[in-house]
Structure formats: C-alpha cells, structure tokens
Amino acid sequence: MKRYFYLLAFVFYLGPVHAQLTSGITGKRDTSYSTWSAYNSTRKTHPDIRIVKEQIFDQVTEHRNLVYARIGERPLQIDAFLPKTSTKPAPAILIIHGGGWRSGNRSQHIPLAQHLAAAGYACFTTEYRLSTEALYPAAVDDLRKALAWIKANAKRFDVDQKKLAVLGFSAGGELAAFIGATSGNDVQAIIDMDGTLSFVHPDSGEGDDSRSTSAATYWLGYAKKDNPVLWTAASPLTYARQNKAPFLFLNSAVERMHAGRDDFREILKENGIYTEAHTFEGAPHSFCLFDPWFQPTVHYITTFLHQVFKP
C-alpha cells in the first residue's frame, strides 16, 4: 500500500501541464450500461443467452440499502446477502460492479451474490462514486471504506474478517485487483472477472480517445498521452509484486480484456502466490451476467474460494 500512496502523491505533486478533464462530472446518473443493455447488445452475436434473474433462497438472509459511508450528505449504499446455515463466521466477499467506472449498478450482481451466499459466503454488493460524480481515486477510497465497514460489522453479520475476498467485473474487476494488490494483508483473495490489469499495457484498448472520450480518460481525468504517470499509477499490474492474496482470473474471449493478466500471473508465481485463470471460449465481455456462463462462473469462484478459505 505504501508504494500506491507514494506514486499517487508523486503524480499530483508533479502537476501535469494539461488541465484535468472535469467535463465528465455531470452529477447525473449514466444508465448506458445495464444488464438489459448488455443483453440487447450481446444477443446479436449470442442469440441463445439468458439473463440470470434474482431468486429467493430459503438459506439466505438479505439486507438492502444499508449505508456504509457518507461523503458530505451523499450516502453510499451496500446490500448484504448472508448464509443462514453457517455454523461459524462466514468468509466475506465484496462484489464490485462494472460499467466503465461511469455507469452500472450494484444490483447487476445480486443474482451472483445470492448464489454465493447460498454456497456459504457472506456477500456485499456495493455502490461507489462513478466518474459522473468524482474522479479517480474517489472510487478506490469508497471501496476501501466498504471493506472497513464490513470488518467493523463482522459480528453483526457473522463474518470472518480474516477471510475477506474482493470480486469485481470489468471496471469492477480492475478495482478489485487494484484494491487487493494494494491492501497488504487486509484482503485474502481476489477475483477479477474481465477487468483490465493495466491501462498502459500494449494489449490494452483503454485510452483510445480518437472517436470520443474513453471511459478511462473520463475516470482518470487525463488522456493517456497527457499523464502517462497517472495511468501507470492507476494500473493494478504496477503493484503486482506487493500483492499477497491468491488471485482468480475469469475472462471472456475478448482479448483486450486480458491485458496484463499473464504478466500479473507470472509475478504471482515468482512470489509463490496461488493463482488460477479460466477463459470462457467464445464468451462475450458480459459473460457473468448471463447463462450459459453464469453457473460455471459460480463454480469457478466457489471452488477457488474453497481452496483458499479451507474449512
């Protein structure tokens, strides 16, 4: 974590000659990415996909719209999905939604949280400030607060705070990887579902502003060419050597979403840290929201966590 703070301080101390882009801070919710929009887009190439819907599980208790922090008068909300059948404190999973750091909603991963809770994991789907509201590192700060809130409420939710995982999809996967790699021993497992590991990797498609401002440019507040130091500092791969937690990578067939994964895994292996990687052949980017990939996704996650959080 020290390296992260040193790099961040260095970035802002340098004072880039280009002004930070704030035009993306609209104060209005961006609804462009949702399960429904992803479905309509994806079924053009995968007509047989099915949206995974919320269910009622007898063995799961739900607490929705809890407040984990306040930024001024702005409440940040989180939902809890807890296993009823656990005979001891359950491992916890913080679930982070995607949407290009600009759109998306925590409700997109309620089905995943419900299934994982039914498997014995205390799951928390959280919101965080998006780039329509605040620039990097606001989202990182919010998610660290969410982790701290889960730990502070460990007894309330019967959570084992020594078995804490972060899980995210797309932009949420990048955030999960970033937070996990920079949190020292505070996180014990990381699951990245198609989230980029490096904004500056040659295989990354982030930062192409040739047609319109990219999602990463909106979030970071600078074009890649104007502040490459910040783009590097915001990349999880930059901190791979200080990562201490076992790491599961789940990927679609979209190659650019694999950027930095193999580099990250090589470093983990060098450091003797357990890692798995699974790619769904032919799968679209939003694979984890739909059948036929949803159940295999749940299987890979529970198998990995069972290996890491051995009973």
C-alpha positions as a Markdown table, in Angstrom:
| # | Residue | x | y | z |
|---|---|---|---|---|
| 1 | Met | 0.0 | 0.0 | 0.0 |
| 2 | Lys | 2.9 | 2.4 | 0.7 |
| 3 | Arg | 4.0 | 2.2 | -2.9 |
| 4 | Tyr | 0.5 | 3.2 | -4.0 |
| 5 | Phe | 0.4 | 6.3 | -1.8 |
| 6 | Tyr | 3.9 | 7.3 | -2.8 |
| 7 | Leu | 3.1 | 7.0 | -6.5 |
| 8 | Leu | -0.2 | 8.9 | -6.1 |
| 9 | Ala | 1.5 | 11.7 | -4.2 |
| 10 | Phe | 4.2 | 11.9 | -6.8 |
| 11 | Val | 1.6 | 12.1 | -9.6 |
| 12 | Phe | -0.2 | 15.0 | -8.1 |
| 13 | Tyr | 3.0 | 16.7 | -6.9 |
| 14 | Leu | 4.2 | 16.8 | -10.5 |
| 15 | Gly | 1.3 | 19.0 | -11.6 |
| 16 | Pro | 0.8 | 18.0 | -15.2 |
| 17 | Val | 0.8 | 20.8 | -17.7 |
| 18 | His | -2.5 | 19.7 | -19.1 |
| 19 | Ala | -5.6 | 20.6 | -17.1 |
| 20 | Gln | -7.6 | 17.8 | -15.6 |
| 21 | Leu | -10.7 | 16.9 | -17.6 |
| 22 | Thr | -13.8 | 17.6 | -15.5 |
| 23 | Ser | -16.4 | 17.8 | -18.3 |
| 24 | Gly | -17.5 | 14.2 | -17.4 |
| 25 | Ile | -18.6 | 15.2 | -14.0 |
| 26 | Thr | -22.2 | 15.8 | -14.8 |
| 27 | Gly | -23.8 | 15.0 | -11.5 |
| 28 | Lys | -26.3 | 12.9 | -13.4 |
| 29 | Arg | -26.5 | 9.1 | -13.4 |
| 30 | Asp | -25.2 | 7.4 | -16.5 |
| 31 | Thr | -27.6 | 4.5 | -17.3 |
| 32 | Ser | -25.9 | 3.4 | -20.6 |
| 33 | Tyr | -24.6 | 0.1 | -19.1 |
| 34 | Ser | -27.1 | -2.2 | -17.5 |
| 35 | Thr | -27.9 | -5.9 | -17.6 |
| 36 | Trp | -30.6 | -5.1 | -20.2 |
| 37 | Ser | -28.4 | -3.0 | -22.4 |
| 38 | Ala | -25.7 | -5.7 | -22.3 |
| 39 | Tyr | -28.3 | -8.3 | -23.1 |
| 40 | Asn | -29.6 | -6.4 | -26.2 |
| 41 | Ser | -26.0 | -5.9 | -27.4 |
| 42 | Thr | -24.8 | -9.4 | -26.7 |
| 43 | Arg | -27.7 | -11.3 | -28.1 |
| 44 | Lys | -26.8 | -10.0 | -31.6 |
| 45 | Thr | -23.8 | -12.4 | -31.6 |
| 46 | His | -25.1 | -14.8 | -28.9 |
| 47 | Pro | -28.8 | -15.2 | -29.5 |
| 48 | Asp | -29.3 | -18.0 | -27.0 |
| 49 | Ile | -28.1 | -16.2 | -23.9 |
| 50 | Arg | -30.5 | -15.8 | -20.9 |
| 51 | Ile | -30.5 | -13.2 | -18.3 |
| 52 | Val | -29.9 | -14.6 | -14.8 |
| 53 | Lys | -32.6 | -13.2 | -12.5 |
| 54 | Glu | -32.8 | -12.7 | -8.8 |
| 55 | Gln | -34.2 | -15.5 | -6.7 |
| 56 | Ile | -35.4 | -16.2 | -3.2 |
| 57 | Phe | -33.1 | -18.6 | -1.4 |
| 58 | Asp | -34.5 | -20.0 | 1.9 |
| 59 | Gln | -31.0 | -20.3 | 3.2 |
| 60 | Val | -30.1 | -16.6 | 2.5 |
| 61 | Thr | -30.9 | -13.5 | 4.5 |
| 62 | Glu | -30.9 | -10.2 | 2.7 |
| 63 | His | -30.4 | -6.7 | 4.0 |
| 64 | Arg | -30.7 | -4.0 | 1.3 |
| 65 | Asn | -29.9 | -0.3 | 1.0 |
| 66 | Leu | -27.6 | -0.2 | 4.0 |
| 67 | Val | -25.3 | 2.9 | 4.3 |
| 68 | Tyr | -21.6 | 2.1 | 4.7 |
| 69 | Ala | -20.3 | 5.7 | 4.4 |
| 70 | Arg | -21.3 | 9.3 | 3.7 |
| 71 | Ile | -19.5 | 11.8 | 1.5 |
| 72 | Gly | -20.9 | 15.0 | 2.8 |
| 73 | Glu | -24.6 | 14.5 | 2.6 |
| 74 | Arg | -24.2 | 11.7 | 0.0 |
| 75 | Pro | -24.9 | 8.2 | 1.4 |
| 76 | Leu | -23.0 | 5.3 | -0.1 |
| 77 | Gln | -25.1 | 2.1 | -0.1 |
| 78 | Ile | -24.4 | -1.6 | 0.2 |
| 79 | Asp | -26.6 | -4.7 | 0.2 |
| 80 | Ala | -25.8 | -7.8 | 2.3 |
| 81 | Phe | -26.6 | -11.4 | 1.4 |
| 82 | Leu | -25.9 | -13.7 | 4.3 |
| 83 | Pro | -25.9 | -17.5 | 4.6 |
| 84 | Lys | -28.4 | -18.7 | 7.3 |
| 85 | Thr | -26.9 | -22.2 | 7.6 |
| 86 | Ser | -23.4 | -21.3 | 8.6 |
| 87 | Thr | -22.3 | -22.7 | 11.9 |
| 88 | Lys | -19.3 | -20.4 | 12.2 |
| 89 | Pro | -18.4 | -16.9 | 10.9 |
| 90 | Ala | -18.6 | -17.0 | 7.1 |
| 91 | Pro | -16.0 | -15.8 | 4.6 |
| 92 | Ala | -17.0 | -12.4 | 3.1 |
| 93 | Ile | -17.0 | -11.2 | -0.5 |
| 94 | Leu | -17.2 | -7.6 | -1.5 |
| 95 | Ile | -18.7 | -7.5 | -5.0 |
| 96 | Ile | -17.9 | -4.5 | -7.3 |
| 97 | His | -20.0 | -3.8 | -10.4 |
| 98 | Gly | -18.6 | -2.8 | -13.8 |
| 99 | Gly | -19.7 | -0.1 | -16.3 |
| 100 | Gly | -16.5 | 1.7 | -17.3 |
| 101 | Trp | -16.1 | 3.5 | -13.9 |
| 102 | Arg | -19.0 | 5.6 | -15.2 |
| 103 | Ser | -22.2 | 3.5 | -15.4 |
| 104 | Gly | -23.5 | 0.2 | -14.0 |
| 105 | Asn | -25.2 | -0.6 | -10.7 |
| 106 | Arg | -24.6 | -2.9 | -7.8 |
| 107 | Ser | -28.0 | -4.6 | -8.5 |
| 108 | Gln | -26.4 | -6.2 | -11.6 |
| 109 | His | -24.6 | -8.7 | -9.3 |
| 110 | Ile | -27.5 | -9.6 | -6.9 |
| 111 | Pro | -28.0 | -13.0 | -8.6 |
| 112 | Leu | -24.3 | -13.8 | -8.1 |
| 113 | Ala | -24.4 | -12.6 | -4.5 |
| 114 | Gln | -27.5 | -14.8 | -3.8 |
| 115 | His | -25.9 | -17.9 | -5.3 |
| 116 | Leu | -22.6 | -17.3 | -3.5 |
| 117 | Ala | -24.4 | -16.7 | -0.2 |
| 118 | Ala | -26.4 | -19.9 | -0.7 |
| 119 | Ala | -22.9 | -21.6 | -1.0 |
| 120 | Gly | -21.9 | -20.2 | 2.4 |
| 121 | Tyr | -20.3 | -16.8 | 1.6 |
| 122 | Ala | -21.4 | -13.5 | 3.1 |
| 123 | Cys | -21.7 | -11.3 | 0.1 |
| 124 | Phe | -21.9 | -7.5 | -0.1 |
| 125 | Thr | -22.8 | -5.7 | -3.3 |
| 126 | Thr | -21.7 | -2.1 | -3.1 |
| 127 | Glu | -22.0 | 1.2 | -4.9 |
| 128 | Tyr | -19.2 | 3.6 | -5.3 |
| 129 | Arg | -18.8 | 7.1 | -6.8 |
| 130 | Leu | -18.6 | 6.9 | -10.6 |
| 131 | Ser | -16.8 | 9.3 | -12.9 |
| 132 | Thr | -20.1 | 11.3 | -13.4 |
| 133 | Glu | -19.6 | 12.3 | -9.7 |
| 134 | Ala | -16.0 | 12.1 | -8.8 |
| 135 | Leu | -12.6 | 11.3 | -10.5 |
| 136 | Tyr | -10.0 | 8.7 | -9.5 |
| 137 | Pro | -9.1 | 7.8 | -6.8 |
| 138 | Ala | -12.6 | 8.5 | -5.3 |
| 139 | Ala | -13.9 | 5.0 | -6.2 |
| 140 | Val | -10.9 | 3.4 | -4.6 |
| 141 | Asp | -11.4 | 5.4 | -1.5 |
| 142 | Asp | -15.0 | 4.5 | -1.3 |
| 143 | Leu | -14.3 | 0.8 | -1.7 |
| 144 | Arg | -11.7 | 0.9 | 1.0 |
| 145 | Lys | -14.4 | 2.4 | 3.2 |
| 146 | Ala | -16.7 | -0.5 | 2.3 |
| 147 | Leu | -14.1 | -3.0 | 3.3 |
| 148 | Ala | -13.5 | -1.3 | 6.6 |
| 149 | Trp | -17.3 | -1.2 | 7.2 |
| 150 | Ile | -17.6 | -4.9 | 6.6 |
| 151 | Lys | -14.8 | -5.5 | 9.1 |
| 152 | Ala | -16.3 | -3.1 | 11.6 |
| 153 | Asn | -19.6 | -5.0 | 11.3 |
| 154 | Ala | -18.1 | -8.5 | 11.3 |
| 155 | Lys | -20.0 | -9.6 | 14.5 |
| 156 | Arg | -23.3 | -8.1 | 13.2 |
| 157 | Phe | -23.1 | -10.1 | 10.0 |
| 158 | Asp | -21.3 | -13.1 | 11.5 |
| 159 | Val | -18.4 | -12.6 | 9.1 |
| 160 | Asp | -14.9 | -14.0 | 9.5 |
| 161 | Gln | -12.9 | -10.8 | 8.9 |
| 162 | Lys | -9.7 | -12.9 | 8.3 |
| 163 | Lys | -11.3 | -14.4 | 5.2 |
| 164 | Leu | -12.2 | -11.4 | 3.1 |
| 165 | Ala | -12.3 | -11.5 | -0.7 |
| 166 | Val | -12.8 | -8.7 | -3.3 |
| 167 | Leu | -14.6 | -9.6 | -6.5 |
| 168 | Gly | -15.4 | -7.4 | -9.5 |
| 169 | Phe | -16.5 | -7.5 | -13.1 |
| 170 | Ser | -15.0 | -5.3 | -15.9 |
| 171 | Ala | -14.2 | -1.9 | -14.3 |
| 172 | Gly | -15.1 | -3.5 | -11.0 |
| 173 | Gly | -12.6 | -6.3 | -11.7 |
| 174 | Glu | -9.9 | -3.6 | -12.3 |
| 175 | Leu | -10.9 | -2.0 | -9.0 |
| 176 | Ala | -10.9 | -5.4 | -7.2 |
| 177 | Ala | -7.4 | -6.2 | -8.5 |
| 178 | Phe | -6.2 | -2.7 | -7.6 |
| 179 | Ile | -7.5 | -2.8 | -4.0 |
| 180 | Gly | -6.5 | -6.3 | -3.5 |
| 181 | Ala | -2.9 | -5.7 | -4.6 |
| 182 | Thr | -2.5 | -2.5 | -2.6 |
| 183 | Ser | -4.2 | -3.7 | 0.7 |
| 184 | Gly | -1.4 | -5.8 | 2.1 |
| 185 | Asn | -2.9 | -8.4 | 4.4 |
| 186 | Asp | -6.3 | -6.8 | 4.6 |
| 187 | Val | -7.6 | -8.9 | 1.6 |
| 188 | Gln | -7.2 | -12.6 | 1.5 |
| 189 | Ala | -8.5 | -13.4 | -2.0 |
| 190 | Ile | -9.0 | -11.5 | -5.3 |
| 191 | Ile | -11.4 | -12.4 | -8.2 |
| 192 | Asp | -11.1 | -10.4 | -11.4 |
| 193 | Met | -13.8 | -11.1 | -14.0 |
| 194 | Asp | -12.6 | -9.5 | -17.2 |
| 195 | Gly | -11.2 | -6.4 | -15.6 |
| 196 | Thr | -8.1 | -4.8 | -17.2 |
| 197 | Leu | -4.8 | -5.2 | -15.2 |
| 198 | Ser | -3.0 | -2.3 | -16.9 |
| 199 | Phe | -4.1 | 0.8 | -18.6 |
| 200 | Val | -0.8 | 1.2 | -20.3 |
| 201 | His | -0.2 | -2.4 | -21.5 |
| 202 | Pro | 0.4 | -2.8 | -25.3 |
| 203 | Asp | -2.7 | -5.1 | -25.5 |
| 204 | Ser | -5.0 | -2.7 | -23.6 |
| 205 | Gly | -7.7 | -0.9 | -25.5 |
| 206 | Glu | -8.1 | 1.7 | -22.8 |
| 207 | Gly | -7.4 | 5.4 | -23.6 |
| 208 | Asp | -8.4 | 5.5 | -27.3 |
| 209 | Asp | -10.0 | 8.9 | -27.5 |
| 210 | Ser | -9.9 | 9.1 | -31.3 |
| 211 | Arg | -13.7 | 9.0 | -31.7 |
| 212 | Ser | -14.9 | 10.0 | -28.3 |
| 213 | Thr | -13.6 | 10.4 | -24.8 |
| 214 | Ser | -12.8 | 6.9 | -23.4 |
| 215 | Ala | -14.2 | 5.6 | -20.1 |
| 216 | Ala | -10.8 | 5.5 | -18.5 |
| 217 | Thr | -10.0 | 9.1 | -19.7 |
| 218 | Tyr | -13.2 | 10.3 | -18.0 |
| 219 | Trp | -12.3 | 8.4 | -14.8 |
| 220 | Leu | -8.7 | 9.4 | -14.6 |
| 221 | Gly | -9.3 | 13.0 | -15.7 |
| 222 | Tyr | -6.4 | 13.0 | -18.2 |
| 223 | Ala | -5.8 | 11.5 | -21.6 |
| 224 | Lys | -3.2 | 8.8 | -21.6 |
| 225 | Lys | -0.7 | 10.9 | -23.5 |
| 226 | Asp | -1.1 | 13.8 | -21.2 |
| 227 | Asn | -0.5 | 12.0 | -17.9 |
| 228 | Pro | 1.0 | 8.5 | -18.5 |
| 229 | Val | 2.4 | 8.5 | -14.9 |
| 230 | Leu | -1.1 | 8.6 | -13.5 |
| 231 | Trp | -2.3 | 5.9 | -15.9 |
| 232 | Thr | 0.5 | 3.7 | -14.7 |
| 233 | Ala | -0.2 | 4.5 | -11.1 |
| 234 | Ala | -3.8 | 3.5 | -11.5 |
| 235 | Ser | -3.0 | 0.1 | -13.0 |
| 236 | Pro | -3.1 | -3.0 | -10.8 |
| 237 | Leu | -0.2 | -4.5 | -12.6 |
| 238 | Thr | 2.1 | -1.7 | -11.2 |
| 239 | Tyr | 1.6 | -3.3 | -7.7 |
| 240 | Ala | 1.7 | -7.0 | -8.6 |
| 241 | Arg | 4.9 | -7.6 | -6.7 |
| 242 | Gln | 3.4 | -6.4 | -3.5 |
| 243 | Asn | 0.2 | -8.4 | -3.9 |
| 244 | Lys | -0.1 | -11.0 | -1.2 |
| 245 | Ala | -3.5 | -12.6 | -1.9 |
| 246 | Pro | -4.4 | -15.6 | -4.0 |
| 247 | Phe | -5.9 | -14.5 | -7.3 |
| 248 | Leu | -8.5 | -15.9 | -9.6 |
| 249 | Phe | -8.9 | -14.5 | -13.2 |
| 250 | Leu | -12.1 | -15.3 | -15.1 |
| 251 | Asn | -12.1 | -14.0 | -18.7 |
| 252 | Ser | -14.2 | -13.7 | -21.8 |
| 253 | Ala | -12.9 | -14.3 | -25.2 |
| 254 | Val | -12.3 | -10.6 | -25.7 |
| 255 | Glu | -8.5 | -10.4 | -26.0 |
| 256 | Arg | -8.1 | -6.8 | -24.9 |
| 257 | Met | -9.7 | -7.6 | -21.5 |
| 258 | His | -6.8 | -10.0 | -20.9 |
| 259 | Ala | -4.3 | -7.1 | -21.0 |
| 260 | Gly | -1.7 | -7.6 | -18.2 |
| 261 | Arg | -3.1 | -10.9 | -16.9 |
| 262 | Asp | -0.3 | -13.1 | -18.0 |
| 263 | Asp | 2.3 | -10.6 | -16.7 |
| 264 | Phe | 0.5 | -10.4 | -13.4 |
| 265 | Arg | 0.3 | -14.2 | -13.1 |
| 266 | Glu | 4.0 | -14.6 | -13.8 |
| 267 | Ile | 4.8 | -12.3 | -10.9 |
| 268 | Leu | 2.4 | -14.1 | -8.6 |
| 269 | Lys | 4.0 | -17.4 | -9.5 |
| 270 | Glu | 7.5 | -16.0 | -8.9 |
| 271 | Asn | 6.3 | -14.9 | -5.4 |
| 272 | Gly | 4.7 | -18.3 | -4.7 |
| 273 | Ile | 1.2 | -16.9 | -4.6 |
| 274 | Tyr | -1.6 | -19.2 | -5.7 |
| 275 | Thr | -3.4 | -18.2 | -8.9 |
| 276 | Glu | -5.9 | -19.6 | -11.3 |
| 277 | Ala | -7.1 | -18.4 | -14.7 |
| 278 | His | -10.0 | -19.6 | -16.8 |
| 279 | Thr | -11.2 | -18.2 | -20.1 |
| 280 | Phe | -14.6 | -19.0 | -21.5 |
| 281 | Glu | -14.1 | -19.8 | -25.2 |
| 282 | Gly | -16.3 | -17.6 | -27.4 |
| 283 | Ala | -17.8 | -15.8 | -24.5 |
| 284 | Pro | -18.7 | -12.1 | -24.6 |
| 285 | His | -17.4 | -9.5 | -22.2 |
| 286 | Ser | -20.6 | -9.5 | -20.0 |
| 287 | Phe | -20.5 | -13.3 | -19.7 |
| 288 | Cys | -21.0 | -13.3 | -15.9 |
| 289 | Leu | -24.5 | -11.8 | -16.2 |
| 290 | Phe | -25.9 | -14.5 | -18.5 |
| 291 | Asp | -26.4 | -18.2 | -18.9 |
| 292 | Pro | -24.8 | -20.4 | -20.2 |
| 293 | Trp | -21.7 | -18.9 | -18.4 |
| 294 | Phe | -23.2 | -17.9 | -15.1 |
| 295 | Gln | -23.3 | -21.3 | -13.4 |
| 296 | Pro | -19.7 | -22.2 | -14.5 |
| 297 | Thr | -18.7 | -18.7 | -13.1 |
| 298 | Val | -20.2 | -19.6 | -9.8 |
| 299 | His | -18.5 | -23.0 | -9.8 |
| 300 | Tyr | -15.0 | -21.5 | -10.5 |
| 301 | Ile | -15.5 | -18.9 | -7.8 |
| 302 | Thr | -16.7 | -21.3 | -5.1 |
| 303 | Thr | -14.0 | -23.9 | -6.0 |
| 304 | Phe | -11.3 | -21.2 | -5.8 |
| 305 | Leu | -12.5 | -19.8 | -2.5 |
| 306 | His | -12.9 | -23.3 | -1.0 |
| 307 | Gln | -9.2 | -23.8 | -1.9 |
| 308 | Val | -8.2 | -20.5 | -0.4 |
| 309 | Phe | -10.5 | -20.5 | 2.6 |
| 310 | Lys | -10.2 | -24.1 | 3.6 |
| 311 | Pro | -12.7 | -25.1 | 6.3 |
